[in-house]
Amino acid sequence: MDPDFRFDPDGSDDEADEIEESDDDDEEIESSGGEEDGEVEAGGQEEEEEEEEVGEEEEAVQEEDDAPEQPDPSQFFASSEGASFSARSFLELNLSRPLIRACEALGYQKPTPIQAACIPLALTGRDICGSAITGSGKTAAFSLPVLERLLFRPKRVPAIRVLILTPTRELAAQVHSMIEKLAQFTDIRCCLIVGGLPTKAQEVALRSNPDIVVATPGRIVDHLRNSLSVGLEDLAVLILDEADRLLELGFSVEIGELIRMCPKRRQTMLFSATMTEQIDELVKLSLNKPVRLEADPSLKRPATLTEEVVRIRRSREATQEAVLLALCLKTFKERVIIFSGTKHSAHRLKILFGLSGIKAAELHGNLTQAQRLEALEQFKKQEADILIATDIAARGIDIVGVRTVINFACPRDVKTYLHRVGRTARAGREGYAVTFVTDDDRSLLKAIAKKAGSQLKSRIVAEKPVSDCAKLIEQLEHQISNIILEEREEMALRKAEMEATKAENMIAHRDEIYSRPKRTWFATEKEKKLLAKAAKESLDQVKGGSVVVSAQQAEDLRLKEKRRREREKNLPRKKRRKLEAQREMLEEEKEDEEEAQESKGGKKAKSSQSVVDVAYRRAKSMKATGKTGIRASKGKNDKGSKQPSEKGQTRQEEMHELFQNDMSEWKQGRSLKKKDTSFAKKSKNSFKSKSRYKRRK
């Protein structure tokens, strides 16, 4: 199969049009030259004004030429003319009968807008950069043209011809399942390569050269570097699904390595919910004259979605679990996805629901891959009525028939909110989204709803069911604690058993294990740690840091900082300089302590100490070092000395002595003439900071 279907538009017609336009201008100039002399003389003043205007225009043109050129998106993206976002049936998209038969078996009646626009262009081999609203059928939009092209592949030479990259294992499993359903009436083979599953079985599957490989970036890079007879030399199509999420999870280096391993003559399709600067860089790196397709605004709620809000007042935050349990017992009884904030919260809710008689499954990062897939299967087969998950299930997971999404923890941005509620009301079906909002999250949710165009309705939960559920939770609290404790003990026991089994295998199969070639990676261990740290820091910055605050709290902090700056600005000059000096001292002290701790190999000192405490300790240390020589010369017990003892000196005197040490010699001489030994009277001289002293010197 020849993957090179690209064509470059010819610009000769545009040049011809420009030449014709210039000829017309010449004709106009010639015709204007036959005017009478009287008219020219009368318009002499106008000609002078026109000459001045022309001179100004020439200067403006020169300034524009000198200015840096801005990149034009039209120079990189190809024109999307001819792309239609509507089709009455799949027959209009030039698909083969086996694929149309599979679409009918899956219940697909009419292509969605993104499918109608993407499939014809993808069949011609064009690179595509697409985005559409969640639940609009993006998986079928890139799967159907790929399967259509693979029907005409050279079957005598098996090879990996299509690679699909996804950010999470669950999304990869879903894409793999969808492709198998669409290819059920063909001989096309598909393989799933994700982490958490045995590598040996995956190596065997890759050596058989399947037509399509659905993978996560890390595991496929591992196989390409360390598995024998596995390569991408014959790759024809590369697909990046949920590209923005791929970059959020820190896969940018792996994706760059995969693009380097892929042949240059290939078709690339990229699908992303949002177009950020990182996505634009990835598009420029991996795509060649792509067509940008935006079927629907990505930041838009489904039209068939009903959104509701349950307000949790500050005095009732302890009853939030009781409100959730009451809703699930009385109103939303089946086909419900609950998004909790953390993994521990999801596990606790699963235990609570199980003890309350509700069939629930959990999906989060603390589970193994087999347990995750089992939880999804239980929910799909309706063996579990409720799926309690973290944001790991918020992207791309398509489960038919989800009626309700409950945000037990309020999302932090509009993108997360839309992806969560997008698990319901998919493909034109109706759905409900219920969000729990505390007093700290009200302003945040209002901003999210405004961006998403949502119309939020308030839901009031009856008091009696909530109080009954609160009593039930109080009774079950002891059992929940015991179950969590038992699970921790079992986990520790399983870990110890795994370590023992590993040691036994190392002893029994020592020669075989050490004879294997060492697995390699394109980055060293140090580089991997640095990349992981950078990805985590960027993710924390996107989420607002490790400490999550609401929009109201952030606004209060900003106003508080602004008021503090205004107060300092209105201070007298002497006090302001003294404050600056104290800050400089604190910074120097902190740097000295950090250097001392690093030299000792210990942890960094805490930075939560006040300026006065640091200055006081510094004064005591300087005073002690300054008096050691005096005491050594006068003897240990010199009673005739009038030198004040260390205990008898006040803290105010020590602070004064500290500030005197930082003054210039001239200032110290003036202050010594005016002050007495008891420091009863304060010096009128203003304190100058070190930086000002250095500048003046």
C-alpha positions as CSV (number, residue, x, y, z in Angstrom):
1,M,0.0,0.0,0.0
2,D,1.4,3.4,-1.0
3,P,0.6,5.8,1.8
4,D,1.6,8.9,-0.1
5,F,-1.7,10.4,-1.2
6,R,-0.7,14.0,-0.5
7,F,-0.7,16.8,-3.1
8,D,0.5,20.3,-2.9
9,P,-1.8,23.0,-4.3
10,D,-0.3,24.8,-7.4
11,G,0.0,28.5,-7.0
12,S,0.3,29.3,-10.8
13,D,-3.3,30.4,-11.1
14,D,-2.9,33.0,-8.3
15,E,0.2,34.4,-10.1
16,A,-1.7,34.7,-13.4
17,D,-4.5,36.5,-11.6
18,E,-1.9,39.0,-10.1
19,I,-0.4,39.6,-13.6
20,E,-3.9,40.3,-15.0
21,E,-4.7,42.7,-12.2
22,S,-1.4,44.6,-12.9
23,D,-2.3,44.9,-16.6
24,D,-5.6,46.4,-15.7
25,D,-3.9,48.9,-13.5
26,D,-1.6,49.9,-16.4
27,E,-4.6,50.5,-18.6
28,E,-6.2,52.7,-16.0
29,I,-2.9,54.7,-15.7
30,E,-2.8,55.1,-19.5
31,S,-6.4,56.2,-19.7
32,S,-5.9,58.7,-16.9
33,G,-3.0,60.3,-18.8
34,G,-5.3,61.9,-21.4
35,E,-6.8,64.6,-19.2
36,E,-6.8,68.3,-20.1
37,D,-4.0,70.6,-18.9
38,G,-6.4,73.0,-17.2
39,E,-7.6,70.3,-14.9
40,V,-4.1,69.3,-14.0
41,E,-3.1,72.9,-13.1
42,A,-6.3,73.3,-11.1
43,G,-5.5,70.2,-9.1
44,G,-1.8,71.1,-8.4
45,Q,-2.4,71.6,-4.7
46,E,-4.2,68.2,-4.5
47,E,-1.3,66.5,-6.3
48,E,1.1,67.9,-3.6
49,E,-1.1,66.6,-0.9
50,E,-1.2,63.2,-2.7
51,E,2.6,63.2,-2.9
52,E,2.8,63.8,0.9
53,E,0.4,60.9,1.5
54,V,2.3,58.6,-0.8
55,G,5.5,59.5,1.1
56,E,3.8,58.7,4.4
57,E,2.6,55.4,3.0
58,E,6.1,54.5,1.8
59,E,7.5,55.1,5.3
60,A,4.7,53.0,6.8
61,V,5.5,50.2,4.3
62,Q,9.2,50.4,5.3
63,E,8.3,50.1,9.0
64,E,6.2,47.1,8.2
65,D,9.0,45.5,6.4
66,D,11.4,46.1,9.3
67,A,8.9,44.6,11.8
68,P,9.2,40.9,12.5
69,E,7.0,38.7,10.4
70,Q,4.1,37.1,12.2
71,P,3.5,33.4,11.3
72,D,0.5,32.9,9.2
73,P,-1.6,29.8,10.1
74,S,-2.7,29.6,6.5
75,Q,1.0,28.9,5.5
76,F,1.0,25.8,7.6
77,F,-2.5,24.4,7.5
78,A,-4.0,23.4,4.2
79,S,-7.4,24.7,3.1
80,S,-10.5,22.8,4.3
81,E,-12.5,23.7,1.2
82,G,-14.8,20.8,0.1
83,A,-15.1,19.3,3.6
84,S,-18.8,18.7,4.3
85,F,-20.0,18.3,7.9
86,S,-23.2,16.6,6.9
87,A,-24.1,13.3,5.2
88,R,-27.3,11.4,5.0
89,S,-25.8,7.9,5.3
90,F,-22.5,6.0,5.4
91,L,-23.1,5.1,1.7
92,E,-22.2,8.6,0.7
93,L,-18.8,8.3,2.3
94,N,-17.5,5.7,-0.2
95,L,-17.0,2.9,2.4
96,S,-16.9,-0.8,1.4
97,R,-19.8,-3.1,2.2
98,P,-18.1,-5.0,5.1
99,L,-17.7,-1.6,7.0
100,I,-21.2,-0.5,6.2
101,R,-22.5,-3.8,7.4
102,A,-20.5,-3.4,10.7
103,C,-22.0,0.1,11.1
104,E,-25.5,-1.2,10.7
105,A,-24.7,-4.0,13.2
106,L,-23.6,-1.4,15.7
107,G,-26.7,0.7,15.2
108,Y,-25.0,3.6,13.3
109,Q,-27.7,5.2,11.1
110,K,-26.2,8.6,10.1
111,P,-22.7,9.9,10.3
112,T,-21.9,12.6,12.9
113,P,-20.5,15.9,11.7
114,I,-16.9,15.0,12.5
115,Q,-17.3,11.6,10.8
116,A,-18.8,13.2,7.7
117,A,-16.0,15.7,7.4
118,C,-13.1,13.5,8.4
119,I,-13.7,10.2,6.6
120,P,-13.6,11.5,2.9
121,L,-10.4,13.5,3.6
122,A,-8.7,10.7,5.4
123,L,-9.4,8.3,2.5
124,T,-7.4,10.6,0.3
125,G,-4.4,10.4,2.6
126,R,-4.5,13.9,3.9
127,D,-3.1,14.8,7.3
128,I,-5.9,15.9,9.7
129,C,-6.0,18.0,12.9
130,G,-9.5,17.6,14.3
131,S,-11.4,18.6,17.3
132,A,-15.1,18.0,18.2
133,I,-17.4,18.0,21.2
134,T,-17.1,15.0,23.5
135,G,-19.3,12.0,22.5
136,S,-19.4,12.9,18.8
137,G,-17.8,9.7,17.4
138,K,-14.2,10.7,16.9
139,T,-13.1,7.0,17.3
140,A,-15.1,5.9,14.3
141,A,-14.1,9.1,12.4
142,F,-10.5,7.9,12.2
143,S,-11.1,4.1,12.4
144,L,-13.4,3.7,9.4
145,P,-11.0,5.4,6.8
146,V,-8.1,3.4,8.2
147,L,-10.0,0.1,7.9
148,E,-11.1,1.1,4.4
149,R,-7.5,1.7,3.3
150,L,-6.3,-1.6,4.9
151,L,-8.8,-3.6,2.9
152,F,-6.6,-2.9,-0.1
153,R,-3.2,-3.6,1.6
154,P,-0.7,-6.1,0.2
155,K,-1.7,-9.2,2.2
156,R,1.3,-11.3,1.2
157,V,3.6,-9.1,3.3
158,P,2.2,-8.7,6.9
159,A,3.4,-5.6,8.7
160,I,2.4,-3.0,11.3
161,R,0.7,-0.4,9.1
162,V,-1.3,1.7,11.6
163,L,-0.3,2.9,15.1
164,I,-2.9,4.6,17.4
165,L,-1.6,6.3,20.6
166,T,-3.8,7.0,23.5
167,P,-3.1,8.6,26.9
168,T,-4.6,6.0,29.2
169,R,-4.9,2.2,29.2
170,E,-8.7,2.3,29.5
171,L,-9.1,4.5,26.5
172,A,-6.7,2.2,24.5
173,A,-8.8,-0.8,25.5
174,Q,-11.9,1.0,24.4
175,V,-10.4,2.0,21.0
176,H,-9.2,-1.6,20.5
177,S,-12.7,-2.9,21.2
178,M,-14.3,-0.5,18.9
179,I,-11.9,-1.3,16.0
180,E,-12.5,-5.0,16.5
181,K,-16.3,-4.4,16.2
182,L,-15.9,-2.3,13.1
183,A,-13.5,-4.9,11.5
184,Q,-15.6,-8.0,12.5
185,F,-16.5,-8.7,8.8
186,T,-12.9,-8.3,7.5
187,D,-9.6,-10.1,8.0
188,I,-7.8,-7.1,9.6
189,R,-6.0,-7.9,12.9
190,C,-5.7,-5.4,15.8
191,C,-3.4,-5.6,18.8
192,L,-3.5,-3.9,22.2
193,I,-0.1,-2.8,23.8
194,V,-0.5,-1.1,27.2
195,G,1.2,-1.2,30.5
196,G,0.1,-3.5,33.3
197,L,-0.2,-6.5,31.1
198,P,2.5,-9.3,30.5
199,T,5.2,-8.2,28.1
200,K,5.9,-11.7,26.7
201,A,2.5,-12.1,25.3
202,Q,2.7,-8.6,23.8
203,E,6.0,-9.4,22.2
204,V,4.5,-12.5,20.6
205,A,1.6,-10.5,19.3
206,L,3.8,-7.8,17.8
207,R,6.1,-10.3,16.1
208,S,3.0,-11.6,14.2
209,N,2.8,-8.2,12.6
210,P,-0.8,-7.1,13.2
211,D,-2.2,-4.5,10.9
212,I,-3.2,-2.1,13.6
213,V,-1.5,-1.5,17.0
214,V,-3.4,0.5,19.7
215,A,-0.9,1.4,22.4
216,T,0.2,3.8,25.2
217,P,3.4,5.7,24.4
218,G,5.7,4.3,27.1
219,R,5.0,0.6,26.5
220,I,5.3,0.8,22.7
221,V,8.6,2.6,22.9
222,D,9.8,-0.1,25.3
223,H,8.9,-2.8,22.8
224,L,10.4,-1.0,19.8
225,R,13.7,-0.7,21.7
226,N,13.9,-4.1,23.4
227,S,11.8,-6.6,21.5
228,L,13.3,-8.4,18.6
229,S,11.8,-8.3,15.1
230,V,9.5,-5.4,16.0
231,G,9.7,-2.1,14.0
232,L,7.7,0.6,12.3
233,E,9.4,0.5,8.9
234,D,6.2,-0.1,7.0
235,L,4.0,2.2,9.0
236,A,1.5,4.1,6.8
237,V,-0.8,5.9,9.3
238,L,0.0,7.4,12.8
239,I,-3.0,8.5,14.9
240,L,-2.7,10.6,18.1
241,D,-6.0,10.4,20.1
242,E,-6.6,12.9,22.9
243,A,-3.3,14.7,22.1
244,D,-3.8,17.4,24.7
245,R,-4.2,14.7,27.4
246,L,-1.1,13.0,26.1
247,L,1.0,16.1,26.7
248,E,-0.6,16.8,30.1
249,L,0.5,13.4,31.3
250,G,4.1,14.0,30.3
251,F,4.3,11.8,27.2
252,S,5.8,14.6,25.0
253,V,9.3,13.0,25.0
254,E,8.0,9.6,24.2
255,I,5.9,11.0,21.4
256,G,8.9,12.8,20.0
257,E,10.8,9.5,20.1
258,L,8.0,7.6,18.3
259,I,7.7,10.3,15.6
260,R,11.5,9.9,15.0
261,M,11.1,6.1,14.7
262,C,8.2,6.4,12.2
263,P,8.8,6.8,8.4
264,K,8.5,10.3,7.1
265,R,6.2,9.2,4.2
266,R,3.1,8.5,6.3
267,Q,-0.4,9.9,7.0
268,T,-0.9,11.5,10.5
269,M,-4.1,12.3,12.2
270,L,-4.3,14.2,15.4
271,F,-7.4,14.7,17.5
272,S,-7.5,17.0,20.5
273,A,-10.2,18.6,22.6
274,T,-8.4,21.9,22.9
275,M,-5.7,23.6,20.8
276,T,-2.9,24.8,23.0
277,E,0.6,26.1,22.2
278,Q,2.0,22.6,23.0
279,I,-0.5,21.1,20.6
280,D,0.5,23.5,17.9
281,E,4.2,22.6,18.4
282,L,3.3,18.9,18.1
283,V,1.2,19.6,15.0
284,K,4.1,21.4,13.3
285,L,6.5,18.5,14.3
286,S,4.4,15.6,13.2
287,L,1.9,16.7,10.5
288,N,2.5,17.9,6.9
289,K,0.1,20.5,5.5
290,P,-2.8,19.2,7.7
291,V,-6.5,20.1,7.3
292,R,-8.0,21.6,10.5
293,L,-11.5,20.3,11.1
294,E,-13.6,21.7,13.9
295,A,-17.0,20.0,13.8
296,D,-18.3,21.5,17.1
297,P,-16.8,23.8,19.7
298,S,-14.8,21.6,22.1
299,L,-15.7,23.7,25.1
300,K,-19.5,23.2,24.7
301,R,-21.9,21.1,26.7
302,P,-24.2,18.5,25.1
303,A,-27.6,20.0,24.2
304,T,-29.5,17.0,25.7
305,L,-27.8,17.4,29.1
306,T,-29.7,18.5,32.3
307,E,-27.3,20.1,34.8
308,E,-28.1,20.4,38.5
309,V,-26.3,21.6,41.6
310,V,-26.6,20.4,45.2
311,R,-25.3,23.1,47.6
312,I,-23.4,21.9,50.6
313,R,-23.3,24.7,53.2
314,R,-20.3,25.2,55.4
315,S,-22.1,24.0,58.5
316,R,-23.2,20.8,56.7
317,E,-20.0,19.7,54.9
318,A,-19.7,16.7,57.3
319,T,-23.0,15.3,55.8
320,Q,-21.7,15.4,52.2
321,E,-21.4,11.6,52.0
322,A,-24.9,11.3,53.5
323,V,-26.4,13.5,50.8
324,L,-24.7,11.4,48.1
325,L,-25.9,8.2,49.7
326,A,-29.4,9.5,49.9
327,L,-29.4,10.5,46.2
328,C,-28.2,7.1,45.1
329,L,-30.7,5.2,47.3
330,K,-33.7,7.3,46.4
331,T,-33.2,9.0,43.0
332,F,-30.2,7.9,40.9
333,K,-30.2,4.1,41.4
334,E,-28.5,2.7,38.3
335,R,-26.1,3.6,35.4
336,V,-24.4,6.3,37.5
337,I,-20.8,7.5,37.4
338,I,-19.5,9.3,40.5
339,F,-16.3,11.3,40.2
340,S,-14.5,11.6,43.5
341,G,-11.5,13.9,44.2
342,T,-9.0,11.3,45.3
343,K,-8.2,7.6,45.1
344,H,-8.8,7.1,48.8
345,S,-12.1,8.9,48.7
346,A,-13.2,6.6,45.8
347,H,-12.2,3.5,47.7
348,R,-14.0,4.7,50.9
349,L,-17.2,5.4,48.9
350,K,-17.1,2.0,47.3
351,I,-16.9,0.3,50.8
352,L,-19.7,2.5,52.1
353,F,-22.0,1.7,49.1
354,G,-21.2,-2.0,49.4
355,L,-22.2,-2.0,53.1
356,S,-25.3,0.0,52.3
357,G,-26.5,-2.7,49.8
358,I,-25.6,-0.8,46.6
359,K,-23.7,-2.7,43.8
360,A,-20.7,-0.4,43.1
361,A,-17.3,-0.7,41.3
362,E,-14.3,1.5,41.6
363,L,-11.8,2.7,39.0
364,H,-8.6,4.6,40.0
365,G,-4.9,4.5,39.9
366,N,-4.3,2.3,43.0
367,L,-5.8,-0.7,41.1
368,T,-4.0,-3.1,38.8
369,Q,-4.8,-3.1,35.1
370,A,-6.7,-6.3,35.5
371,Q,-8.8,-4.8,38.3
372,R,-9.5,-1.7,36.2
373,L,-10.7,-3.7,33.2
374,E,-12.8,-5.9,35.4
375,A,-14.5,-2.8,37.0
376,L,-15.3,-1.4,33.5
377,E,-16.7,-4.7,32.4
378,Q,-18.9,-5.0,35.5
379,F,-20.4,-1.6,34.9
380,K,-20.9,-2.2,31.1
381,K,-22.6,-5.5,31.8
382,Q,-24.8,-3.9,34.5
383,E,-23.3,-6.1,37.2
384,A,-22.6,-2.9,39.1
385,D,-25.1,0.0,39.2
386,I,-22.6,2.7,40.2
387,L,-19.0,3.3,39.0
388,I,-16.9,5.4,41.4
389,A,-13.9,6.8,39.6
390,T,-11.3,9.5,39.6
391,D,-10.5,11.7,36.5
392,I,-8.9,8.6,35.0
393,A,-12.3,7.8,33.6
394,A,-13.2,11.4,32.5
395,R,-11.5,11.2,29.1
396,G,-12.8,9.2,26.2
397,I,-14.5,6.4,28.1
398,D,-17.6,5.6,26.2
399,I,-20.1,3.4,28.1
400,V,-23.5,3.1,26.5
401,G,-26.5,4.0,28.6
402,V,-24.9,6.2,31.3
403,R,-27.8,8.2,32.7
404,T,-26.2,10.3,35.4
405,V,-22.8,11.8,36.3
406,I,-22.3,13.0,39.9
407,N,-19.4,15.3,40.6
408,F,-18.8,14.5,44.3
409,A,-15.7,16.7,44.2
410,C,-16.2,19.9,42.2
411,P,-13.9,20.1,39.1
412,R,-11.2,22.8,39.1
413,D,-11.6,24.0,35.5
414,V,-14.1,24.0,32.6
415,K,-12.2,21.4,30.6
416,T,-12.4,18.8,33.4
417,Y,-16.0,19.7,34.0
418,L,-17.0,19.1,30.3
419,H,-15.1,15.9,30.1
420,R,-16.8,14.6,33.2
421,V,-20.3,15.4,32.2
422,G,-19.6,14.3,28.7
423,R,-19.7,10.7,29.9
424,T,-23.5,11.0,29.7
425,A,-25.9,12.6,27.1
426,R,-23.7,11.1,24.4
427,A,-24.8,10.7,20.7
428,G,-28.0,12.6,21.3
429,R,-29.2,10.7,24.3
430,E,-30.5,12.4,27.4
431,G,-28.5,12.6,30.7
432,Y,-28.2,14.3,34.0
433,A,-25.1,15.9,35.6
434,V,-25.3,16.7,39.4
435,T,-22.4,18.7,41.0
436,F,-21.8,19.0,44.7
437,V,-20.8,22.6,45.5
438,T,-19.5,23.8,48.9
439,D,-19.4,27.5,49.8
440,D,-15.7,27.7,48.7
441,D,-16.6,26.3,45.2
442,R,-19.6,28.5,44.3
443,S,-17.7,31.2,42.5
444,L,-15.6,28.6,40.7
445,L,-18.6,26.7,39.4
446,K,-20.3,29.9,38.3
447,A,-17.2,30.7,36.2
448,I,-17.2,27.2,34.7
449,A,-20.9,27.3,33.9
450,K,-20.5,30.7,32.3
451,K,-17.7,29.4,30.0
452,A,-19.5,26.2,29.1
453,G,-22.9,28.0,28.6
454,S,-24.6,25.8,31.2
455,Q,-27.9,26.5,32.8
456,L,-27.6,25.2,36.3
457,K,-30.6,24.1,38.3
458,S,-30.7,23.8,42.0
459,R,-31.6,20.4,43.5
460,I,-32.8,20.2,47.1
461,V,-32.4,16.9,48.9
462,A,-35.0,16.2,51.6
463,E,-33.8,16.4,55.2
464,K,-35.1,13.1,56.5
465,P,-33.3,10.8,54.0
466,V,-30.1,12.7,54.7
467,S,-30.4,12.4,58.5
468,D,-31.2,8.7,58.1
469,C,-28.1,8.2,55.9
470,A,-25.9,10.1,58.3
471,K,-27.0,7.8,61.1
472,L,-26.3,4.8,58.9
473,I,-22.8,6.1,58.1
474,E,-22.1,6.7,61.8
475,Q,-23.1,3.1,62.5
476,L,-20.9,1.7,59.6
477,E,-17.9,3.9,60.4
478,H,-16.3,1.2,62.6
479,Q,-16.7,-1.5,59.9
480,I,-15.3,0.8,57.2
481,S,-12.2,1.5,59.3
482,N,-11.7,-2.2,60.0
483,I,-12.1,-3.1,56.3
484,I,-9.5,-0.4,55.3
485,L,-7.1,-1.7,57.9
486,E,-7.5,-5.3,56.8
487,E,-6.9,-4.4,53.2
488,R,-3.7,-2.6,54.1
489,E,-2.5,-5.7,56.0
490,E,-3.4,-7.9,53.0
491,M,-1.6,-5.5,50.6
492,A,1.5,-5.6,52.8
493,L,1.3,-9.4,52.9
494,R,0.9,-9.7,49.1
495,K,3.8,-7.4,48.6
496,A,6.0,-9.5,50.9
497,E,4.9,-12.7,49.1
498,M,5.8,-11.0,45.7
499,E,9.2,-10.1,47.0
500,A,9.7,-13.7,48.3
501,T,8.6,-15.2,45.0
502,K,10.9,-12.8,43.1
503,A,13.9,-13.9,45.3
504,E,13.1,-17.6,44.7
505,N,12.9,-17.0,40.9
506,M,16.2,-15.1,41.0
507,I,17.8,-18.2,42.7
508,A,16.1,-20.8,40.6
509,H,16.5,-19.2,37.2
510,R,19.7,-17.2,37.9
511,D,21.5,-18.1,34.7
512,E,18.6,-17.5,32.4
513,I,17.8,-14.1,34.0
514,Y,21.4,-12.8,33.8
515,S,21.8,-14.1,30.2
516,R,19.0,-11.8,29.0
517,P,20.1,-8.6,27.4
518,K,19.5,-5.5,29.5
519,R,16.5,-3.5,28.6
520,T,17.4,0.0,27.2
521,W,15.6,3.3,27.1
522,F,16.3,6.5,25.1
523,A,16.9,8.5,28.3
524,T,19.0,7.8,31.3
525,E,17.5,7.3,34.8
526,K,18.5,10.8,35.8
527,E,16.9,12.3,32.7
528,K,13.7,10.3,33.3
529,K,13.4,11.6,36.8
530,L,14.0,15.2,35.6
531,L,11.4,14.8,32.9
532,A,8.9,13.3,35.3
533,K,9.5,16.1,37.8
534,A,9.0,18.8,35.1
535,A,5.8,17.2,33.9
536,K,4.5,17.0,37.5
537,E,5.3,20.7,38.1
538,S,3.7,21.8,34.9
539,L,0.6,19.8,35.8
540,D,0.5,21.4,39.3
541,Q,0.8,24.8,37.7
542,V,-2.2,24.1,35.4
543,K,-4.2,22.8,38.4
544,G,-3.2,25.8,40.5
545,G,-0.5,24.1,42.6
546,S,-0.6,21.3,45.1
547,V,-3.0,23.2,47.4
548,V,-6.4,23.5,45.7
549,V,-8.1,26.8,46.4
550,S,-11.4,28.1,45.2
551,A,-11.8,31.2,43.0
552,Q,-13.1,33.2,46.0
553,Q,-10.1,32.2,48.1
554,A,-7.7,33.1,45.4
555,E,-9.4,36.5,45.0
556,D,-9.1,37.1,48.8
557,L,-5.4,36.2,48.8
558,R,-4.8,38.6,45.8
559,L,-6.6,41.5,47.6
560,K,-4.8,40.8,50.8
561,E,-1.4,40.9,49.0
562,K,-2.5,44.1,47.3
563,R,-3.4,45.8,50.6
564,R,-0.1,44.7,52.1
565,R,1.8,46.3,49.3
566,E,-0.2,49.5,49.6
567,R,0.4,49.7,53.4
568,E,4.2,49.3,52.8
569,K,4.1,52.0,50.1
570,N,2.4,54.4,52.5
571,L,5.0,53.8,55.3
572,P,7.6,56.6,56.1
573,R,10.8,56.3,54.3
574,K,12.8,55.2,57.4
575,K,10.4,52.4,58.2
576,R,10.3,51.2,54.6
577,R,14.1,51.0,54.4
578,K,14.2,49.2,57.7
579,L,11.7,46.6,56.3
580,E,13.8,46.2,53.2
581,A,16.9,45.6,55.3
582,Q,15.1,43.0,57.4
583,R,14.0,41.1,54.3
584,E,17.5,41.2,52.9
585,M,18.9,39.8,56.2
586,L,16.2,37.0,56.1
587,E,17.1,36.0,52.6
588,E,20.8,35.9,53.4
589,E,20.2,33.9,56.5
590,K,18.0,31.5,54.6
591,E,20.7,31.0,51.9
592,D,23.3,30.4,54.6
593,E,21.2,27.8,56.3
594,E,20.3,26.0,53.1
595,E,24.0,25.9,52.1
596,A,24.9,24.5,55.6
597,Q,22.2,21.9,55.4
598,E,23.2,20.8,51.9
599,S,26.8,20.5,52.9
600,K,25.7,18.3,55.8
601,G,23.5,16.2,53.5
602,G,20.4,17.0,55.6
603,K,17.0,18.3,54.7
604,K,16.4,22.0,54.0
605,A,15.5,24.2,56.9
606,K,11.9,25.3,57.3
607,S,11.2,28.8,56.0
608,S,8.3,29.6,58.3
609,Q,10.4,31.6,60.8
610,S,9.7,35.3,61.5
611,V,12.1,38.1,60.6
612,V,12.5,39.1,64.3
613,D,13.4,35.5,65.4
614,V,16.1,35.2,62.7
615,A,17.5,38.6,63.5
616,Y,17.5,37.9,67.2
617,R,19.5,34.7,66.8
618,R,21.9,36.4,64.5
619,A,22.5,39.2,67.0
620,K,23.1,36.7,69.8
621,S,25.6,34.7,67.7
622,M,27.5,37.9,66.6
623,K,27.5,39.1,70.2
624,A,28.9,35.8,71.5
625,T,31.7,35.7,68.9
626,G,32.6,39.3,69.6
627,K,32.9,38.8,73.4
628,T,35.0,35.7,73.4
629,G,38.2,37.7,72.9
630,I,37.3,40.1,75.7
631,R,36.5,37.4,78.2
632,A,39.7,35.5,77.3
633,S,41.8,38.6,78.0
634,K,40.2,39.6,81.3
635,G,39.8,36.1,82.8
636,K,36.9,34.0,83.5
637,N,35.6,35.5,86.8
638,D,36.4,39.2,86.5
639,K,34.0,40.8,89.0
640,G,35.4,44.3,88.6
641,S,34.3,44.6,85.0
642,K,31.2,46.7,84.3
643,Q,30.5,44.7,81.1
644,P,26.9,43.7,81.1
645,S,26.3,39.9,81.2
646,E,24.8,38.0,78.4
647,K,21.7,37.2,80.4
648,G,21.3,40.7,81.6
649,Q,21.2,42.3,78.2
650,T,17.7,42.9,76.8
651,R,16.5,41.7,73.4
652,Q,16.0,45.4,72.3
653,E,19.7,46.1,73.0
654,E,20.7,43.0,71.0
655,M,18.6,44.0,68.0
656,H,20.1,47.5,68.2
657,E,23.6,46.0,68.3
658,L,22.7,43.9,65.2
659,F,21.6,46.9,63.2
660,Q,24.6,48.9,64.3
661,N,26.9,46.2,62.8
662,D,25.2,46.7,59.4
663,M,25.6,50.5,59.5
664,S,28.5,52.4,57.8
665,E,31.4,53.5,60.0
666,W,30.5,57.2,59.7
667,K,26.9,56.6,60.8
668,Q,28.1,54.5,63.7
669,G,30.4,57.3,64.9
670,R,27.6,59.8,64.8
671,S,25.2,57.5,66.7
672,L,27.9,56.7,69.3
673,K,28.3,60.4,70.2
674,K,24.6,60.9,70.8
675,K,23.6,57.6,72.6
676,D,24.2,56.7,76.2
677,T,25.2,53.3,77.5
678,S,21.6,52.3,78.5
679,F,20.2,52.9,75.0
680,A,17.4,54.8,76.6
681,K,17.1,57.3,73.7
682,K,16.7,56.0,70.2
683,S,19.0,57.3,67.5
684,K,17.4,59.7,65.0
685,N,19.5,58.4,62.1
686,S,17.6,56.3,59.5
687,F,18.8,52.8,58.8
688,K,20.2,52.3,55.4
689,S,20.1,48.8,53.8
690,K,23.2,47.1,52.5
691,S,22.3,47.5,48.9
692,R,21.9,51.3,49.3
693,Y,25.2,51.5,51.2
694,K,26.9,49.7,48.4
695,R,25.4,51.9,45.7
696,R,26.4,55.0,47.6
697,K,29.9,53.7,48.2
